[in-house]
Protein backbone atom coordinates (compact mmCIF):
# COMPACT_ATOMS: atom_id res chain seq x y z
CA UNK A 1 0.00 0.00 0.00
CA UNK A 2 1.87 3.02 -1.20
CA UNK A 3 -0.97 5.08 -2.57
CA UNK A 4 -2.21 7.74 -0.15
CA UNK A 5 -5.86 7.05 -0.99
CA UNK A 6 -5.41 3.33 -0.26
CA UNK A 7 -3.83 4.13 3.10
CA UNK A 8 -6.61 6.57 4.00
CA UNK A 9 -9.27 4.04 3.00
CA UNK A 10 -7.61 1.35 5.11
CA UNK A 11 -7.35 3.79 8.05
CA UNK A 12 -11.09 4.39 7.91
CA UNK A 13 -11.77 0.64 7.86
CA UNK A 14 -9.49 0.03 10.83
CA UNK A 15 -10.96 2.96 12.76
CA UNK A 16 -14.46 1.54 12.29
CA UNK A 17 -13.34 -1.90 13.44
CA UNK A 18 -11.54 -0.35 16.43
CA UNK A 19 -14.68 1.57 17.48
CA UNK A 20 -16.84 -1.53 17.02
CA UNK A 21 -14.51 -3.55 19.23
CA UNK A 22 -14.59 -0.80 21.83
CA UNK A 23 -18.39 -0.96 21.88
CA UNK A 24 -18.42 -4.76 22.14
CA UNK A 25 -15.86 -4.72 24.96
CA UNK A 26 -17.86 -2.10 26.85
CA UNK A 27 -21.07 -4.07 26.38
CA UNK A 28 -19.49 -7.32 27.57
CA UNK A 29 -17.95 -5.59 30.57
CA UNK A 30 -21.28 -4.05 31.60
CA UNK A 31 -23.14 -7.33 31.04
CA UNK A 32 -21.32 -9.14 33.83
CA UNK A 33 -21.67 -12.56 32.16
CA UNK A 34 -18.61 -12.22 29.95
CA UNK A 35 -15.98 -14.79 29.09
CA UNK A 36 -12.58 -13.60 30.34
CA UNK A 37 -10.73 -15.31 27.47
CA UNK A 38 -12.99 -13.74 24.86
CA UNK A 39 -12.61 -10.34 26.49
CA UNK A 40 -8.82 -10.67 26.54
CA UNK A 41 -8.78 -11.64 22.86
CA UNK A 42 -10.96 -8.68 21.92
CA UNK A 43 -8.73 -6.29 23.86
CA UNK A 44 -5.62 -7.76 22.23
CA UNK A 45 -7.17 -7.35 18.77
CA UNK A 46 -8.09 -3.75 19.64
CA UNK A 47 -4.46 -3.03 20.58
CA UNK A 48 -3.24 -4.63 17.36
CA UNK A 49 -5.60 -2.43 15.39
CA UNK A 50 -4.36 0.66 17.22
CA UNK A 51 -0.74 -0.23 16.41
CA UNK A 52 -1.60 -0.82 12.76
CA UNK A 53 -3.47 2.49 12.60
CA UNK A 54 -0.45 4.28 14.06
CA UNK A 55 1.89 2.71 11.49
CA UNK A 56 -0.38 3.70 8.63
CA UNK A 57 -0.67 7.27 9.91
CA UNK A 58 3.13 7.45 10.06
CA UNK A 59 3.25 6.50 6.37
CA UNK A 60 1.09 9.50 5.54
CA UNK A 61 3.52 11.95 7.18
CA UNK A 62 6.10 13.14 4.64
CA UNK A 63 9.75 12.72 5.50
CA UNK A 64 11.36 16.02 6.45
CA UNK A 65 15.14 16.26 6.09
CA UNK A 66 16.87 17.17 9.32
matplotlib code that plots the C-alpha trace (Angstrom):
import matplotlib.pyplot as plt

x = [0.0, 1.9, -1.0, -2.2, -5.9, -5.4, -3.8, -6.6, -9.3, -7.6, -7.4, -11.1, -11.8, -9.5, -11.0, -14.5, -13.3, -11.5, -14.7, -16.8, -14.5, -14.6, -18.4, -18.4, -15.9, -17.9, -21.1, -19.5, -18.0, -21.3, -23.1, -21.3, -21.7, -18.6, -16.0, -12.6, -10.7, -13.0, -12.6, -8.8, -8.8, -11.0, -8.7, -5.6, -7.2, -8.1, -4.5, -3.2, -5.6, -4.4, -0.7, -1.6, -3.5, -0.4, 1.9, -0.4, -0.7, 3.1, 3.2, 1.1, 3.5, 6.1, 9.7, 11.4, 15.1, 16.9]
y = [0.0, 3.0, 5.1, 7.7, 7.1, 3.3, 4.1, 6.6, 4.0, 1.4, 3.8, 4.4, 0.6, 0.0, 3.0, 1.5, -1.9, -0.3, 1.6, -1.5, -3.6, -0.8, -1.0, -4.8, -4.7, -2.1, -4.1, -7.3, -5.6, -4.0, -7.3, -9.1, -12.6, -12.2, -14.8, -13.6, -15.3, -13.7, -10.3, -10.7, -11.6, -8.7, -6.3, -7.8, -7.3, -3.8, -3.0, -4.6, -2.4, 0.7, -0.2, -0.8, 2.5, 4.3, 2.7, 3.7, 7.3, 7.5, 6.5, 9.5, 11.9, 13.1, 12.7, 16.0, 16.3, 17.2]
z = [0.0, -1.2, -2.6, -0.2, -1.0, -0.3, 3.1, 4.0, 3.0, 5.1, 8.0, 7.9, 7.9, 10.8, 12.8, 12.3, 13.4, 16.4, 17.5, 17.0, 19.2, 21.8, 21.9, 22.1, 25.0, 26.8, 26.4, 27.6, 30.6, 31.6, 31.0, 33.8, 32.2, 30.0, 29.1, 30.3, 27.5, 24.9, 26.5, 26.5, 22.9, 21.9, 23.9, 22.2, 18.8, 19.6, 20.6, 17.4, 15.4, 17.2, 16.4, 12.8, 12.6, 14.1, 11.5, 8.6, 9.9, 10.1, 6.4, 5.5, 7.2, 4.6, 5.5, 6.4, 6.1, 9.3]

ax = plt.figure().add_subplot(projection="3d")
ax.plot(x, y, z, "-o")
ax.set_aspect("equal")
plt.show()
